Amino acid sequence: MTAQMPKLKRTLGLVSLTLYGLGIIIGAGIYVLVGAVAGQAGMAAPLAFLIAGILAAFTGLSYAELGQRLPDAAGAAVYAQKGFQSSLAGRLTGYATLLVAVVSAASVTRGGAGYLLAIVDIPLPLASGAVIIIFTALACWGVKESVYIASSMTVLEICGLGIVIFIGADALGDLPQRISEMWPKETSAWIGVMGGTFLAFFAFSGFEAIVHMAEETENVKRTLPRAVVLSIGLSALLYMLVISISVLTILPTDLAASNAPLCLVVDCDSPNMALFPIIAIIATLNGVLIEIVLMARITYGMANRKWLPGWLSGVHAKRQTPMLATVCVGMIVFVLATTFDFEPLARVTSALILIVFVIVNMSLVMLKRRHEPVKLSLEIPAWVPIFGALSSLAVLIAELFWTA
């Protein structure tokens, strides 16, 4: 009799799953991209974040429904396979999703370098490599331990943003008088907003990572959609407060020129703010741990379908984690993180994730058209995935052609 393959362990509830999503969204998304988006959109950076958040929300709702319909670790790959009724579509989408996660993890690692160098002068490849090795080992240890540690780091991330909001609260008092500065008045300014929106999409990417934890989530049909909606809503609120304070306090050109833009806002040179760079480092590097956990689940799910070598679907009998897949993706991220700069990686990630978003939204459209009976705790109107696909495609085209 053949021994039964160990299964992934269901241990995640609403709080841990929401914090998991917030951890991957917030880290590099706001701690690093404040400067990059401000460099593109200037004083209209809050508008760029707002547009990106609204457009991402439609796709987020599609993921929330699909995560209930098809609770599978392979996520978008399975959605495409079932939606388009094509194994090839699923396989290609899976490869694209895996590539998104790999490039995103590498970009998050590079993005944390600016804050790290604000504390200690060490070679970037050495620091990046050490972080990836440590977090890969932690991801192998156990999903419960990995997500709980990531959740603790996420709480610290949010506290860091709370510091920014507290220190810059007075600047928000000037918002009614200065809000006109944040509205583009010329075509060239709108081009900058579109470029900033494209980058800001990277800041919101992360909610889709939640669906890859479906096989390790308790009461998945109830917990997963709520975690997706909560993670998007809470991150959007924090983003708008922090980016508004940043451009009201510091010139956008200065934010763009800094490797650690939020350090300018809170004045990290002040003795009272000596701990802030450490919080920022934890915030950005938290995304690395979460991305490694995510990539391992995508790889595991695809290997289960023979879309990747079967040995990658192995689950450690004691730890109940996809250990071989975790080690493999950790090695790939190590190579990318020690080779490329942050902004090019962020741009590649945004382009890839927009393509995946189009496919995922259209997959839901196809599933809805077939009217297959399924019990859902959250079912969205049919126009939502259509708008999500069109808006993702529009932002991608604008970046490729309009803002080129």
C-alpha positions in Angstrom: 0.0 0.0 0.0 1.4 3.4 -1.0 2.0 5.8 1.9 -0.2 8.8 1.8 1.5 12.1 0.9 1.5 14.6 3.8 -0.9 17.5 3.4 -0.5 21.2 4.2 -1.7 22.1 7.7 -4.8 24.3 8.2 -3.8 26.7 11.0 -4.6 30.3 9.7 -7.5 32.4 11.0 -8.8 35.8 9.9 -6.4 37.9 12.0 -3.2 36.0 11.0 -4.3 35.8 7.3 -5.2 39.6 7.2 -1.8 40.5 8.8 -0.1 38.2 6.3 -1.7 40.2 3.5 -1.0 43.5 5.1 2.7 42.5 5.7 3.3 41.9 2.0 1.4 45.0 0.9 2.7 47.6 3.3 6.5 46.8 3.4 8.1 47.9 0.2 4.8 49.4 -0.9 4.9 52.5 1.3 8.3 52.5 3.0 10.1 52.5 -0.3 7.7 53.5 -3.1 6.9 56.9 -1.5 10.0 58.3 -3.2 9.6 56.5 -6.5 5.9 57.6 -6.9 6.6 61.1 -5.8 9.3 61.3 -8.4 6.8 60.4 -11.1 3.7 62.2 -9.9 5.1 65.1 -7.8 2.5 66.6 -5.5 -0.2 64.4 -7.2 1.4 61.3 -5.6 -1.6 60.8 -3.3 -3.9 60.8 -6.4 -1.7 58.2 -8.0 -2.0 56.0 -4.9 -5.8 56.6 -4.8 -6.3 55.6 -8.4 -4.1 52.5 -8.0 -6.0 51.5 -4.8 -9.4 51.8 -6.4 -8.4 49.9 -9.5 -6.7 47.2 -7.4 -9.8 46.9 -5.2 -11.9 45.5 -8.2 -9.4 42.8 -8.8 -9.1 42.2 -5.1 -12.9 41.4 -5.0 -12.4 39.0 -7.9 -9.7 37.2 -6.0 -11.9 37.1 -2.9 -14.6 35.2 -4.9 -12.2 33.0 -6.7 -10.5 32.0 -3.5 -13.8 30.6 -2.3 -14.7 28.9 -5.6 -11.3 27.3 -6.0 -9.4 27.2 -2.7 -6.1 25.9 -4.1 -2.4 26.8 -3.3 -1.7 27.4 -7.0 -4.1 30.3 -7.0 -4.3 32.2 -10.3 -3.0 29.2 -12.2 -6.0 27.1 -11.2 -8.4 30.1 -11.8 -7.1 30.4 -15.4 -7.2 26.6 -16.0 -10.9 26.4 -14.8 -12.0 29.7 -16.2 -10.6 29.2 -19.7 -10.9 25.4 -19.5 -7.4 25.1 -20.7 -4.4 23.5 -19.0 -2.1 25.6 -21.1 -3.7 28.8 -19.9 -3.3 27.6 -16.3 0.3 26.6 -16.8 1.3 29.9 -18.4 -0.5 31.9 -15.7 1.2 29.9 -13.0 4.6 30.6 -14.5 3.7 34.3 -14.7 2.5 34.4 -11.1 5.6 32.6 -9.9 7.8 35.1 -11.8 5.9 38.0 -10.3 6.6 36.6 -6.8 10.2 36.0 -7.5 10.9 39.5 -8.9 8.8 41.1 -6.2 10.8 39.3 -3.4 14.0 40.5 -5.0 12.7 44.0 -5.3 11.6 44.1 -1.7 15.0 42.9 -0.6 16.7 45.7 -2.6 14.1 48.2 -1.5 15.1 47.7 2.2 18.7 48.5 1.4 18.3 52.2 1.7 17.1 52.0 5.3 19.7 49.3 6.2 22.5 51.5 4.9 21.2 54.3 7.1 22.4 52.3 10.1 25.4 50.3 9.0 27.8 50.4 6.1 28.0 46.8 4.8 28.1 45.3 1.3 24.5 45.1 -0.1 25.0 41.6 -1.6 26.1 40.2 1.8 23.2 41.7 3.7 20.6 40.6 1.0 22.0 37.1 0.9 21.9 36.7 4.6 18.3 37.9 4.9 17.2 35.5 2.2 19.0 32.5 3.7 17.5 33.2 7.2 13.9 33.7 5.9 14.1 30.6 3.6 15.0 28.5 6.6 12.2 30.1 8.6 9.7 29.3 5.8 10.9 25.7 5.8 10.3 25.5 9.6 6.5 25.8 9.5 3.7 27.9 8.0 2.2 28.7 11.4 5.6 29.9 12.8 6.4 31.8 9.5 3.0 33.6 9.4 3.0 34.4 13.1 6.5 35.9 12.9 5.5 37.8 9.7 2.3 39.0 11.5 4.4 40.3 14.5 6.6 42.1 12.0 3.5 43.5 10.3 2.3 45.0 13.6 5.7 46.7 13.9 5.3 48.0 10.3 2.0 49.6 11.1 3.4 51.1 14.3 6.1 52.7 12.1 3.5 54.2 9.9 1.7 55.4 13.0 4.8 57.3 14.0 4.9 59.0 10.6 1.2 59.9 10.9 1.6 61.2 14.5 4.6 63.3 13.6 3.1 64.6 10.4 -0.4 65.2 11.7 0.0 68.9 11.7 0.7 68.8 7.9 -2.7 67.3 7.4 -4.2 70.5 8.8 -2.9 72.3 5.8 -4.5 69.9 3.4 -7.7 71.9 2.7 -5.6 74.9 1.6 -3.1 72.9 -0.4 -5.3 70.2 -1.9 -5.4 72.1 -5.2 -1.6 71.5 -5.5 -2.3 67.8 -5.7 -4.6 68.0 -8.7 -2.7 67.9 -12.1 -3.5 70.9 -14.3 -1.5 70.0 -17.4 -1.2 66.9 -19.7 2.4 66.4 -18.8 1.4 66.2 -15.1 -1.3 63.6 -15.9 1.4 61.5 -17.6 3.4 61.7 -14.4 0.3 60.6 -12.5 -0.1 57.6 -14.8 3.5 56.7 -14.3 3.0 57.0 -10.5 -0.2 54.9 -10.6 1.7 52.1 -12.5 4.4 52.1 -9.8 1.8 52.3 -7.0 0.2 49.1 -8.3 3.3 47.4 -6.9 2.4 48.9 -3.6 -1.0 47.2 -3.6 0.2 43.9 -4.9 0.1 41.4 -2.1 -3.6 40.9 -1.5 -3.4 38.1 -4.2 -0.9 36.3 -2.0 -3.6 35.5 0.5 -5.4 33.1 -1.9 -2.2 31.0 -2.1 -2.7 30.2 1.6 -6.2 28.7 0.9 -5.1 25.1 1.7 -3.7 26.3 5.1 -6.7 28.5 6.1 -9.4 27.4 8.6 -13.0 27.9 7.3 -11.5 29.1 4.0 -14.8 30.2 2.3 -15.6 32.6 5.2 -12.1 33.6 6.2 -10.3 34.2 2.9 -12.6 36.8 1.3 -12.8 38.8 4.5 -9.0 38.8 4.8 -8.6 40.0 1.2 -11.1 42.9 1.7 -9.6 43.9 5.0 -6.0 43.9 3.8 -6.8 46.1 0.8 -9.0 48.6 2.9 -6.6 49.0 5.8 -3.5 49.4 3.5 -5.3 52.0 1.4 -6.2 54.0 4.4 -2.6 54.0 5.7 -1.2 54.7 2.3 -3.3 57.8 1.8 -2.4 59.3 5.2 1.3 58.6 4.8 1.7 59.7 1.2 -0.3 62.9 1.9 1.8 63.8 4.9 5.0 63.0 2.9 4.4 65.4 0.0 3.0 68.1 2.3 6.1 67.9 4.5 9.0 67.2 2.1 9.4 68.3 -1.5 8.6 65.5 -3.9 12.0 65.9 -5.6 13.7 65.3 -2.3 11.6 62.2 -1.6 12.5 60.9 -5.0 16.2 61.4 -4.4 16.3 59.6 -1.1 16.9 55.9 -0.6 15.0 56.1 2.7 12.2 58.6 2.0 10.2 58.2 5.2 13.4 59.0 7.1 13.1 62.5 5.7 9.6 62.8 7.0 10.4 61.7 10.6 14.0 63.1 10.6 15.9 59.9 11.3 18.9 62.1 12.3 17.1 63.1 15.4 18.1 61.0 18.5 14.4 60.4 19.2 14.0 58.7 15.8 17.0 56.4 16.0 14.8 53.3 16.0 12.8 54.3 12.9 15.3 52.9 10.3 15.2 49.6 12.2 11.4 49.5 11.9 11.6 50.4 8.2 14.1 47.6 7.6 11.8 45.1 9.4 8.9 46.4 7.4 10.5 46.0 4.0 12.2 42.7 4.8 9.0 41.2 6.2 7.8 41.2 2.6 10.7 38.9 1.7 9.6 36.2 4.2 6.0 36.4 3.0 7.0 36.2 -0.7 9.1 33.2 0.0 6.2 31.5 1.7 4.0 32.5 -1.2 6.3 31.3 -3.9 6.7 27.9 -2.3 2.9 27.5 -2.3 2.6 28.4 -5.9 5.4 26.0 -6.8 3.9 23.2 -4.7 0.5 23.7 -6.3 1.8 23.7 -9.8 4.0 20.7 -9.1 0.9 18.8 -7.9 -0.5 19.3 -11.4 2.7 18.2 -13.1 3.2 21.7 -14.4 6.6 21.7 -12.6 8.8 18.8 -11.7 6.9 16.4 -9.3 9.7 16.5 -6.6 8.8 20.1 -5.9 5.4 19.0 -4.5 7.1 17.1 -1.6 5.8 18.0 1.9 8.0 17.5 4.9 6.4 14.8 7.0 7.0 16.6 10.4 7.0 20.3 9.5 4.2 19.9 6.9 5.7 22.5 4.7 6.7 22.3 0.9 10.4 22.3 1.9 12.1 21.5 -1.4 10.0 24.1 -3.2 10.9 26.7 -0.5 14.6 26.0 -0.8 14.4 26.2 -4.6 12.7 29.6 -4.8 14.9 31.0 -2.1 18.0 30.3 -4.2 16.4 32.0 -7.2 15.5 35.1 -5.2 19.1 35.2 -3.8 20.5 35.5 -7.3 18.1 38.3 -8.4 18.3 40.3 -5.2 22.1 40.6 -5.5 22.0 41.6 -9.1 19.4 44.2 -9.9 18.3 47.6 -8.6 14.9 48.3 -6.9 12.9 50.5 -9.4 13.5 48.3 -12.5 12.4 45.3 -10.5 9.3 47.2 -9.2 8.4 48.2 -12.8 8.7 44.6 -14.1 6.7 43.3 -11.1 3.9 45.9 -11.8 3.7 44.9 -15.5 3.6 41.2 -14.8 1.0 41.6 -12.0 -1.3 43.7 -14.3 -1.1 40.9 -16.9 -2.0 38.3 -14.3 -4.8 40.5 -13.0 -6.4 40.7 -16.5 -6.3 36.9 -16.7 -7.7 36.4 -13.3 -10.6 38.8 -13.8 -11.5 37.2 -17.1 -11.3 33.7 -15.5 -14.0 34.8 -13.1 -16.1 36.3 -15.9 -15.9 32.9 -17.7 -16.8 31.0 -14.5 -19.8 33.2 -13.8 -21.1 32.8 -17.4 -21.3 29.1 -16.9 -23.5 29.5 -13.9 -22.0 26.6 -12.0 -23.8 26.2 -8.6 -21.5 27.1 -5.7 -22.2 28.3 -2.2 -20.3 31.6 -1.5 -20.1 33.9 1.5 -19.1 36.8 -0.8 -20.4 36.9 -4.4 -19.6 40.0 -6.5 -21.6 41.4 -9.4 -20.6 40.3 -12.9 -19.5 43.8 -13.9 -16.8 43.9 -11.2 -14.3 41.4 -12.8 -15.0 43.0 -16.2 -14.1 46.4 -14.9 -11.1 44.9 -13.1 -9.8 43.4 -16.3 -10.3 46.6 -18.3 -8.8 48.9 -15.7 -5.7 46.7 -15.3 -5.2 46.6 -19.0 -5.7 50.4 -19.3 -3.0 51.1 -16.7 -0.6 48.6 -18.4 -1.2 50.2 -21.8 -0.8 53.7 -20.5 2.6 52.8 -18.9 3.9 51.0 -22.0 2.8 53.6 -24.6 1.6 56.9 -23.0 4.3 57.3 -20.3 7.1 55.8 -22.4 
